Amino acid sequence: MKTELQNYLQHYGIKPSVQRIAILEYLHTHATHPTAEEIYVALHPTMPTLSKTTVYNTLKLLARHGAILLLDIDGETAHFDGDIRPHAHFLCHQCRHIWDLPLAVAPEALLLDELELFQVDDIQLYYKGLCRACQQKID
């Protein structure tokens, strides 16, 4: 897997490093839409020299190059997604869990005619509400 991740980083024009590979591997193996803090806490025990600054900077770099998604779905904390394929996200207001949702149409189909004057680099579709488990707790 390490070689695949090295190639993945190089494909996006990012020089591989031990820290970058570890962070990317975490995102590819944990579909939980973690925050930078969560990634740091998970990796630090096995990488004691890893700093929070390195995690934050690496995540910004990966997102800037399109290797991961940066989600600002809750308006408070940045979450990260290793799955860059087109999909939507659902945030439960109660439990704060984020789920991946398939798109019924291709993202390009969501473009408005008024956007023809712009170059669109990213489309993010967020749904927010209550998940089934939280709905049942209220009933």
C-alpha positions as CSV (number, residue, x, y, z in Angstrom):
1,M,0.0,0.0,0.0
2,K,2.9,2.4,0.7
3,T,4.0,2.2,-2.9
4,E,0.5,3.0,-4.1
5,L,0.3,5.9,-1.8
6,Q,3.7,7.2,-2.9
7,N,2.5,7.0,-6.5
8,Y,-0.8,8.7,-5.6
9,L,1.0,11.6,-4.0
10,Q,3.4,11.9,-7.0
11,H,0.4,11.8,-9.4
12,Y,-0.9,15.0,-7.6
13,G,2.5,16.6,-7.7
14,I,3.3,16.1,-4.0
15,K,6.6,14.8,-2.8
16,P,6.1,11.7,-0.7
17,S,7.3,11.8,2.9
18,V,6.7,9.4,5.8
19,Q,4.2,11.8,7.4
20,R,2.3,12.5,4.2
21,I,1.9,8.9,3.5
22,A,0.7,8.1,7.0
23,I,-1.9,10.9,6.9
24,L,-3.1,9.9,3.5
25,E,-3.2,6.2,4.5
26,Y,-5.3,7.2,7.6
27,L,-7.8,9.0,5.3
28,H,-8.0,6.2,2.9
29,T,-8.6,3.6,5.6
30,H,-10.9,5.7,7.9
31,A,-14.0,6.9,6.1
32,T,-15.1,8.9,9.1
33,H,-14.4,12.4,7.8
34,P,-11.9,13.1,10.5
35,T,-10.6,16.5,11.7
36,A,-6.9,17.4,11.7
37,E,-7.0,16.9,15.5
38,E,-8.5,13.4,15.2
39,I,-5.8,12.4,12.7
40,Y,-3.1,13.8,14.9
41,V,-4.4,11.9,18.0
42,A,-4.7,8.7,16.0
43,L,-1.2,8.9,14.5
44,H,0.9,10.4,17.2
45,P,1.3,7.3,19.4
46,T,3.0,5.5,16.5
47,M,4.7,8.6,15.2
48,P,5.9,10.5,18.3
49,T,7.8,13.1,16.2
50,L,4.6,14.1,14.3
51,S,3.4,17.6,15.2
52,K,0.0,19.1,14.9
53,T,1.5,21.7,12.5
54,T,2.7,18.9,10.2
55,V,-0.8,17.4,10.2
56,Y,-2.5,20.7,9.4
57,N,0.0,21.7,6.8
58,T,-0.1,18.3,5.1
59,L,-3.9,18.3,5.0
60,K,-3.9,21.8,3.5
61,L,-1.4,20.7,0.9
62,L,-3.3,17.5,0.0
63,A,-6.6,19.4,-0.3
64,R,-5.0,22.2,-2.4
65,H,-3.6,19.7,-4.9
66,G,-6.9,17.8,-5.1
67,A,-5.6,14.6,-3.5
68,I,-8.3,14.8,-0.7
69,L,-11.5,16.8,0.0
70,L,-11.7,19.5,2.6
71,L,-15.3,19.6,4.0
72,D,-16.6,22.7,5.8
73,I,-20.0,21.1,6.2
74,D,-20.6,22.2,9.8
75,G,-19.2,25.7,9.5
76,E,-17.0,25.2,12.5
77,T,-14.3,22.6,12.0
78,A,-12.7,21.4,8.8
79,H,-13.2,17.7,8.1
80,F,-11.3,15.7,5.5
81,D,-12.3,13.0,3.1
82,G,-9.9,10.6,1.3
83,D,-12.5,9.7,-1.2
84,I,-12.3,12.3,-4.0
85,R,-14.8,10.7,-6.3
86,P,-17.9,12.8,-6.8
87,H,-20.4,12.3,-3.9
88,A,-22.5,14.3,-1.5
89,H,-22.4,14.4,2.3
90,F,-25.0,14.3,5.1
91,L,-24.4,15.9,8.5
92,C,-26.6,15.0,11.4
93,H,-27.2,18.1,13.5
94,Q,-27.6,15.9,16.7
95,C,-24.8,13.3,16.7
96,R,-22.5,15.3,14.3
97,H,-21.7,12.2,12.2
98,I,-21.0,12.8,8.5
99,W,-22.1,10.2,5.9
100,D,-21.1,9.8,2.2
101,L,-24.1,9.8,-0.2
102,P,-24.1,8.8,-3.8
103,L,-25.1,11.4,-6.4
104,A,-28.2,10.7,-8.5
105,V,-26.7,12.7,-11.3
106,A,-23.2,13.6,-12.5
107,P,-21.8,16.7,-10.7
108,E,-21.6,18.4,-14.1
109,A,-25.4,18.2,-14.3
110,L,-25.6,20.4,-11.3
111,L,-24.0,23.3,-13.1
112,L,-26.2,26.3,-13.8
113,D,-26.3,28.0,-17.2
114,E,-25.2,31.2,-15.3
115,L,-21.9,29.6,-14.4
116,E,-20.8,29.5,-18.1
117,L,-18.7,32.6,-17.4
118,F,-16.8,30.9,-14.6
119,Q,-14.3,28.0,-14.3
120,V,-15.7,25.6,-11.8
121,D,-13.0,23.6,-9.9
122,D,-15.1,22.0,-7.2
123,I,-18.7,21.2,-6.4
124,Q,-19.7,20.2,-2.9
125,L,-23.2,19.1,-2.1
126,Y,-24.2,19.0,1.6
127,Y,-27.4,17.7,3.2
128,K,-28.1,18.5,6.9
129,G,-30.7,17.2,9.2
130,L,-31.3,14.3,11.6
131,C,-30.1,10.8,11.0
132,R,-32.4,7.8,11.5
133,A,-30.9,7.0,14.9
134,C,-31.3,10.5,16.2
135,Q,-34.8,10.8,14.9
136,Q,-35.7,7.6,16.8
137,K,-34.3,9.1,20.0
138,I,-36.6,12.1,19.7
139,D,-39.8,10.0,19.0
